[in-house]
Amino acid sequence: MVGNQWAPASHRVKEFLARNNIPYLWLDPEVSEEARRLMAVSGKQKLELPCLFFTDGSILEKPENREIAERCGLKTSADMPFYDLIVVGAGPAGLAGAVYGASEGLRTLVVERKAPGGQAGMSSRIENYLGFPGGVSGGELARRAVAQARRFGVEVLTAQEAVGLAVDGPSKTVKLGDGSELKCRALLIATGVSYRQLEAGGIERLTGAGVYYGAAMTEGESVRNQDVYIIGGANSAGQAAMYFSRFARTVTMLVRGPSLSSRMSRYLIDQIHAVDNISVRHGAELLEVQGETRLERLVIACDDGQTAETVPAAALFIFIGAVPHTDWLGDRVARDESGFILSGSDVSGSRVDADFHLQNRSPYLLETSLPGVFVAGDVRHGSVKRVASAVGEGSMAVTYVHRYLSGV
Ligand SMILES: Cc1cc2nc3c(=O)[nH]c(=O)nc-3n(C[C@H](O)[C@H](O)[C@H](O)COP(=O)(O)OP(=O)(O)OC[C@H]3O[C@@H](n4cnc5c(N)ncnc54)[C@H](O)[C@@H]3O)c2cc1C
């Protein structure tokens, strides 16, 4: 891959390749002679970066994720038009649902818009997941889960986004971003959450160019011996601090509250305090990010807004509140005021689809306001936002899928 270090599109392509376990070599034409040579021998006057050069001599210029997926042999279209169970989202909840579904005989398909693993796939080290006393990286957990799902015959589509849902009695239709449609008897929504956008001057312009949402582990090398900042005070921010402390000269956590203990596990707080190049600044708030083509400086309000300070920064990693991925569902599925999906006894009265009255029953645990449409993991109203609970819900949902299918 040839791409400029600070171009957001380069970051997107690197992230997509890495999270889908596609080995690549990244070369920056500003510093790499080999990159310039590759560009020169391509025979094109002007190449649009980032560019992927394949060993057979073919080239992809500024590719979309789906193009990369197709070119690299990832599955992007389904083998069949109809499935027993379609799972939308291949985070821990969706992958668990798929493994249990397929292992119990359901023809199962998973639709994932980026890469299997979800948020957990972005975690450098999950230390509290049962069965891994030495911790496990999110990427490794995802790789194992996908291998297990495939072994049971699950089809996993990558770089395919669910953009709409239509329900016609027992048949559910999932509309995909490329215009195709897939039908199923039962649907499991496991689309998770992503980080809320931070409001501070210049953020949008520099996102992907030094400013990143989530851990962006592909950027470890690019921050070597530099000063990086992390916003957030929960476990995900703490893990990122630990991870980047191995590369960066200094890691500074900007935390609004007076202490870490309200949202971070004790073991992580202890690890952070034990690392010399991590510091935590409480009562600090980001006002602005500055830089010509990439992040160069942060303007921080300190002392609860009494003073402002400008500091040099090579990268900023943001971990603040979560928003659910449910826009694609329109009004078909009942949600709470923040967009999280209601299920089981949380769906009440007029919000329950009329079909439930016809079937003379209430929604099962993890069943949404639509019969046969289930939800699991972080996207569910009231979920606890942990890998283990997402896995637990994904596998439990399959029990209720069977119960639903046996009654249809
Ligand atoms: C950096 C980090 C560190 C963490 N560390 C820990 C930890 O140590 N321990 C712990 O227990 N928890 C940890 N968590 C929390 C944990 O990762 C989440 O609770 C868990 O991943 C939730 O799983 P999920 O399957 O519900 O959703 P997600 O992991 O969010 O997965 C949802 C998936 O759905 C896909 N998707 C969304 N919309 C669509 C669509 N329309 N079409 C197709 N696909 C779609 C997304 O791309 C994503 O892959 C961490 C989270 C982060 C970000």
The ligand as an ORCA input file, in Angstrom:
! r2SCAN-3c Opt
* xyz 0 1
  C     -11.001     -0.083     22.666
  C     -12.028     -0.905     23.404
  C     -11.635     -1.736     24.450
  C     -12.573     -2.548     25.107
  N     -12.140     -3.367     26.119
  C     -13.001     -4.202     26.733
  C     -12.542     -5.126     27.731
  O     -11.356     -5.168     28.064
  N     -13.443     -5.961     28.302
  C     -14.761     -5.948     27.954
  O     -15.509     -6.767     28.478
  N     -15.237     -5.069     27.038
  C     -14.389     -4.198     26.418
  N     -14.845     -3.302     25.476
  C     -16.291     -3.282     25.169
  C     -16.632     -4.415     24.182
  O     -15.717     -4.419     23.114
  C     -18.046     -4.253     23.671
  O     -18.949     -4.286     24.761
  C     -18.404     -5.373     22.697
  O     -17.541     -5.332     21.566
  C     -19.851     -5.235     22.204
  O     -20.086     -6.221     21.250
  P     -21.277     -6.089     20.190
  O     -21.158     -7.293     19.329
  O     -22.544     -5.844     20.898
  O     -21.008     -4.760     19.355
  P     -19.734     -4.238     18.545
  O     -18.496     -4.792     19.103
  O     -19.917     -2.758     18.513
  O     -19.929     -4.842     17.081
  C     -20.947     -4.393     16.218
  C     -20.556     -4.700     14.782
  O     -21.656     -4.375     13.929
  C     -21.183     -3.759     12.736
  N     -22.261     -2.944     12.164
  C     -22.825     -1.824     12.679
  N     -23.823     -1.390     11.882
  C     -23.890     -2.251     10.841
  C     -24.725     -2.342      9.687
  N     -25.715     -1.454      9.450
  N     -24.509     -3.356      8.791
  C     -23.521     -4.280      9.004
  N     -22.701     -4.238     10.105
  C     -22.892     -3.254     11.011
  C     -20.004     -2.921     13.225
  O     -19.113     -2.615     12.152
  C     -19.392     -3.849     14.278
  O     -18.415     -4.701     13.709
  C     -13.938     -2.481     24.773
  C     -14.360     -1.622     23.749
  C     -13.414     -0.846     23.060
  C     -13.860      0.069     21.952
*
